[in-house]
Amino acid sequence: MSGPHVLVGELDVATEGALGRQLRSYAAEGSGDVVLDCAAVTFIDSSGLRTLVVLSKELRESGRSLRLVNVPPLFRRTLDITGLVELFGIEPFTPT
């Protein structure tokens, strides 16, 4: 199994298309869960969240899951507020 895929920068309406394509390529690489290292994510809006939710749903339909690791506190707060923490199997934040 390879390590987590690293997300960097802002996950928003401006990056939504590229993010979706990149996440789908990660999903196509293997048959296991997709793990995203979010330590370098500086911002996420509803478009970024929607992209993650859509991928999570697609993976669940094939018995897989999307897991987020190293989720920074502000990103985690957004997930808490939206009720999405449970969906992504969040693992503890480990600052680098």
N, CA and C of each residue as an Amber inpcrd file, in Angstrom:
protein
   288
   0.8370000  -1.1770000   0.0000000   0.0000000   0.0000000   0.0000000
   0.8810000   1.2400000   0.0000000   0.5410000   2.2130000  -0.8300000
   1.3010000   3.4600000  -0.8580000   0.8250000   4.3750000   0.2580000
   1.6120000   5.4010000   0.5330000   1.2650000   6.3540000   1.5690000
   0.1120000   7.2410000   1.1320000  -0.2700000   8.1410000   2.0230000
  -1.3830000   9.0270000   1.6820000  -1.0160000   9.9900000   0.5530000
  -2.0100000  10.4130000  -0.1770000  -1.8590000  11.4290000  -1.2070000
  -1.9460000  12.7840000  -0.5130000  -1.1080000  13.7140000  -0.9050000
  -1.0270000  15.0120000  -0.2450000  -1.8600000  16.0480000  -0.9880000
  -2.7310000  16.7260000  -0.2480000  -3.4780000  17.8620000  -0.7870000
  -2.7880000  19.1370000  -0.3250000  -2.7080000  20.1230000  -1.2200000
  -2.0040000  21.3610000  -0.9110000  -2.8340000  22.5650000  -1.3310000
  -2.8560000  23.5790000  -0.4640000  -3.4710000  24.8530000  -0.8260000
  -4.9470000  24.9240000  -0.5340000  -5.6390000  25.6880000  -1.3960000
  -7.0640000  25.9460000  -1.2160000  -7.8930000  24.9410000  -2.0010000
  -8.9130000  24.4110000  -1.3460000  -9.8690000  23.5010000  -1.9880000
 -11.1660000  24.2930000  -2.0910000 -11.3540000  24.9410000  -3.2260000
 -12.4890000  25.8470000  -3.3640000 -13.0270000  25.8110000  -4.7860000
 -13.9180000  26.7520000  -5.0970000 -14.5630000  26.7780000  -6.4050000
 -13.5340000  26.9070000  -7.5310000 -12.4340000  27.6030000  -7.2940000
 -11.4170000  27.7810000  -8.3300000 -10.6320000  26.5010000  -8.6120000
 -10.5360000  25.6050000  -7.6420000  -9.7500000  24.3800000  -7.8120000
 -10.6150000  23.1210000  -7.9050000 -11.9250000  23.3010000  -7.8350000
 -12.8590000  22.1720000  -7.7700000 -12.6890000  21.1770000  -8.9230000
 -12.6070000  21.6530000 -10.1620000 -12.4800000  20.7440000 -11.3050000
 -11.1990000  19.9330000 -11.2650000 -10.0830000  20.6250000 -11.0350000
  -8.7920000  19.9410000 -10.9670000  -8.7450000  18.9780000  -9.7880000
  -9.3020000  19.3930000  -8.6530000  -9.3400000  18.5320000  -7.4750000
 -10.1280000  17.2630000  -7.7650000 -11.2860000  17.3990000  -8.3780000
 -12.1010000  16.2290000  -8.6990000 -11.3720000  15.2560000  -9.6120000
 -10.7010000  15.7910000 -10.6300000  -9.9490000  14.9210000 -11.5490000
  -8.8130000  14.2140000 -10.8170000  -8.1030000  14.9510000  -9.9620000
  -6.9810000  14.3630000  -9.2340000  -7.4660000  13.2710000  -8.2800000
  -8.5490000  13.5390000  -7.5650000  -9.0710000  12.5460000  -6.6240000
  -9.5440000  11.2880000  -7.3400000 -10.1630000  11.4530000  -8.4940000
 -10.5960000  10.2820000  -9.2550000  -9.3990000   9.4680000  -9.7390000
  -8.3060000  10.1440000 -10.0740000  -7.1180000   9.3900000 -10.4800000
  -6.5410000   8.6250000  -9.2940000  -6.5810000   9.2150000  -8.1040000
  -6.1370000   8.4850000  -6.9080000  -7.0040000   7.2480000  -6.7000000
  -8.3040000   7.4050000  -6.8620000  -9.2250000   6.2830000  -6.6600000
  -8.9740000   5.1800000  -7.6830000  -8.5930000   5.5600000  -8.8960000
  -8.3670000   4.5760000  -9.9580000  -7.0490000   3.8250000  -9.7890000
  -6.1370000   4.3340000  -8.9550000  -4.8230000   3.7170000  -8.7820000
  -4.8670000   2.3600000  -8.0900000  -5.8760000   2.1080000  -7.3100000
  -5.8900000   0.8620000  -6.5570000  -7.2900000   0.4500000  -6.1890000
  -7.3540000  -0.5390000  -5.3250000  -8.6640000  -1.0560000  -4.9330000
  -8.9600000  -0.8360000  -3.4520000  -8.0260000  -0.2290000  -2.7370000
  -8.2240000   0.0130000  -1.3100000  -8.7830000   1.3930000  -1.0450000
  -8.7690000   1.7550000   0.2220000  -9.2330000   3.0780000   0.6150000
  -8.3140000   4.1480000   0.0340000  -8.8520000   5.3370000  -0.1450000
  -8.0670000   6.4830000  -0.5820000  -7.7950000   7.3250000   0.6650000
  -6.5220000   7.5870000   0.9330000  -6.1070000   8.3430000   2.1110000
  -5.4940000   9.6630000   1.6430000  -6.0180000  10.7620000   2.1860000
  -5.5350000  12.0860000   1.8140000  -4.8970000  12.7650000   3.0120000
  -3.6600000  13.2070000   2.8520000  -2.9720000  13.9760000   3.8820000
  -3.3240000  15.4390000   3.6480000  -3.9940000  16.0380000   4.6150000
  -4.5390000  17.3900000   4.4680000  -3.7410000  18.4500000   5.2150000
  -2.5580000  18.1120000   5.7230000  -1.7770000  19.0500000   6.5360000
  -1.5030000  20.3650000   5.8210000  -1.3690000  20.3460000   4.4980000
  -1.0350000  21.5560000   3.7470000  -2.2540000  22.2500000   3.1390000
  -3.4610000  21.8330000   3.5280000  -4.6730000  22.5080000   3.0540000
  -4.8230000  23.8000000   3.8580000  -4.9100000  24.9240000   3.1420000
  -5.0010000  26.2280000   3.8080000  -6.4150000  26.7700000   3.8780000
  -7.3220000  26.2180000   3.0630000  -8.6950000  26.7080000   3.0300000
  -9.5610000  25.6750000   2.3390000 -10.8080000  25.5450000   2.7820000
 -11.7800000  24.7020000   2.0750000 -13.1360000  25.3870000   2.1420000
 -13.8350000  25.4270000   1.0050000 -15.1810000  25.9810000   0.9840000
 -16.1690000  24.8710000   0.6150000 -17.4130000  25.2520000   0.3890000
 -18.4480000  24.2510000   0.1100000 -18.1640000  23.4740000  -1.1730000
 -17.5090000  24.0980000  -2.1450000 -17.1660000  23.3890000  -3.3850000
 -16.1380000  22.2880000  -3.1210000 -15.1330000  22.6070000  -2.3110000
 -14.1380000  21.6040000  -1.9440000 -14.7540000  20.4720000  -1.1430000
 -15.6250000  20.8420000  -0.2020000 -16.3170000  19.8130000   0.5920000
 -17.1660000  18.9180000  -0.2970000 -17.8900000  19.5330000  -1.2320000
 -18.7480000  18.7520000  -2.1310000 -17.9130000  17.7560000  -2.9330000
 -16.7440000  18.1790000  -3.4170000 -15.8750000  17.2940000  -4.1850000
 -15.4460000  16.0920000  -3.3430000 -15.1040000  16.3340000  -2.0750000
 -14.7200000  15.2330000  -1.1840000 -15.9020000  14.3140000  -0.8990000
 -17.0810000  14.8870000  -0.6910000 -18.2790000  14.0900000  -0.4030000
 -18.6360000  13.2060000  -1.6000000 -18.5570000  13.7620000  -2.7930000
 -18.8790000  12.9800000  -4.0040000 -17.9190000  11.8020000  -4.1460000
 -16.6230000  12.0530000  -3.9670000 -15.6620000  10.9460000  -4.0580000
 -15.9300000   9.9110000  -2.9730000 -16.2150000  10.3640000  -1.7710000
 -16.5030000   9.4280000  -0.6790000 -17.6910000   8.5350000  -1.0360000
 -18.7310000   9.1310000  -1.5910000 -19.9200000   8.3520000  -1.9840000
 -19.5610000   7.3310000  -3.0680000 -18.7920000   7.7670000  -4.0570000
 -18.3950000   6.8440000  -5.1340000 -17.5660000   5.6850000  -4.5910000
 -16.6560000   5.9800000  -3.6830000 -15.8330000   4.9220000  -3.0950000
 -16.6830000   3.9590000  -2.2610000 -17.5990000   4.4900000  -1.4550000
 -18.4640000   3.6310000  -0.6240000 -19.2790000   2.6700000  -1.4810000
 -19.6940000   3.1180000  -2.6440000 -20.4820000   2.2520000  -3.5340000
 -19.6810000   1.0400000  -3.9940000 -18.3510000   1.1230000  -3.9250000
 -17.5180000  -0.0190000  -4.3070000 -16.8470000  -0.6610000  -3.0880000
 -17.3770000  -0.3710000  -1.8890000 -16.8650000  -0.9980000  -0.6750000
 -15.5790000  -0.3830000  -0.1550000 -15.2450000   0.8030000  -0.6110000
 -14.0180000   1.4850000  -0.1970000 -14.3910000   2.7390000   0.6070000
 -13.3790000   3.4600000   1.0770000 -13.6790000   4.6910000   1.8020000
 -12.6300000   5.7530000   1.5200000 -12.9870000   6.9780000   1.8430000
 -12.0780000   8.1110000   1.7670000 -11.7180000   8.4870000   3.1910000
 -10.4150000   8.4880000   3.4910000  -9.9510000   8.8370000   4.8410000
  -9.0820000  10.0690000   4.7710000  -9.2640000  10.9690000   5.7160000
  -8.4780000  12.1900000   5.7830000  -7.5570000  12.1140000   6.9880000
  -6.2790000  12.4020000   6.7800000  -5.3100000  12.4120000   7.8710000
  -4.6690000  13.7960000   7.9490000  -4.1260000  14.1090000   9.1130000
  -3.4620000  15.3930000   9.3400000  -4.3370000  16.5820000   8.9450000
  -5.5850000  16.5310000   9.3720000  -6.5240000  17.6090000   9.0660000
  -6.2480000  18.7820000  10.0090000  -5.8630000  19.9550000   9.4560000
  -5.5810000  21.1130000  10.3080000  -6.8270000  21.5470000  11.0880000
  -6.6290000  22.2090000  12.2120000  -7.7540000  22.5910000  13.0770000
  -8.8800000  23.3660000  12.3840000  -8.5710000  24.3330000  11.5360000
  -9.6480000  25.0900000  10.8870000 -10.4330000  24.2330000   9.8970000
  -9.7400000  23.3500000   9.1950000 -10.4020000  22.4120000   8.2850000
 -11.2800000  21.4780000   9.1180000 -10.7500000  20.9860000  10.2200000
 -11.5090000  20.0890000  11.1070000 -12.7630000  20.7920000  11.6370000
 -12.6290000  22.0620000  11.9930000 -13.7820000  22.8240000  12.4870000
 -14.8690000  22.8910000  11.4100000 -14.4740000  23.1030000  10.1670000
 -15.4440000  23.1300000   9.0660000 -16.1500000  21.7870000   8.9520000
 -15.4010000  20.7050000   9.0940000 -16.0120000  19.3660000   9.0410000
 -16.9520000  19.1460000  10.2290000 -16.5580000  19.6290000  11.4080000
 -17.4230000  19.5240000  12.5910000 -18.7320000  20.2780000  12.3740000
 -18.6250000  21.5180000  11.9150000 -19.8050000  22.3710000  11.7210000
 -20.7650000  21.7660000  10.7070000 -20.2260000  21.1630000   9.6610000
 -21.0660000  20.5960000   8.6040000 -21.5100000  19.1610000   8.8950000
 -21.0270000  18.5820000   9.9830000 -21.4210000  17.2210000  10.3340000
 -20.7630000  16.1550000   9.4710000 -19.6160000  16.4560000   8.8820000
 -18.9730000  15.5150000   7.9570000 -17.8130000  14.7280000   8.5570000
 -17.5030000  14.9290000   9.8210000 -16.3650000  14.2350000  10.4340000
 -16.5160000  12.7250000  10.3060000 -17.6600000  12.2090000  10.6240000
 -17.9000000  10.7590000  10.5910000 -17.7350000  10.1760000   9.1860000
 -18.0750000  10.9480000   8.1800000 -18.0350000  10.4650000   6.7980000
 -16.6230000  10.1090000   6.3560000 -15.6220000  10.8660000   6.8340000
 -14.2760000  10.7280000   6.3170000 -13.3110000   9.9320000   7.1810000
 -13.7250000   9.4080000   8.2960000 -12.7960000   8.6370000   9.1170000
 -11.5640000   9.4570000   9.4530000 -11.7570000  10.6270000  10.0190000
 -10.6770000  11.5650000  10.3290000  -9.7020000  10.9370000  11.3200000
  -8.4230000  11.0790000  11.0090000  -7.3810000  10.6160000  11.9320000
  -6.7260000  11.8430000  12.5600000  -6.1060000  11.6940000  13.7170000
  -5.5610000  12.8370000  14.4560000  -4.5840000  13.6900000  13.6470000
  -4.5760000  14.9760000  13.9630000  -3.6720000  15.9360000  13.3240000
  -2.2920000  15.8040000  13.9390000  -1.2830000  15.6560000  13.0890000
   0.1000000  15.5840000  13.5470000   0.8650000  16.6990000  12.8460000
   1.1000000  17.8190000  13.5390000   1.8120000  18.9230000  12.8830000
   3.2090000  18.4930000  12.4330000   3.6320000  19.0350000  11.2900000
   4.9570000  18.6810000  10.7680000   5.9570000  19.7850000  10.9970000
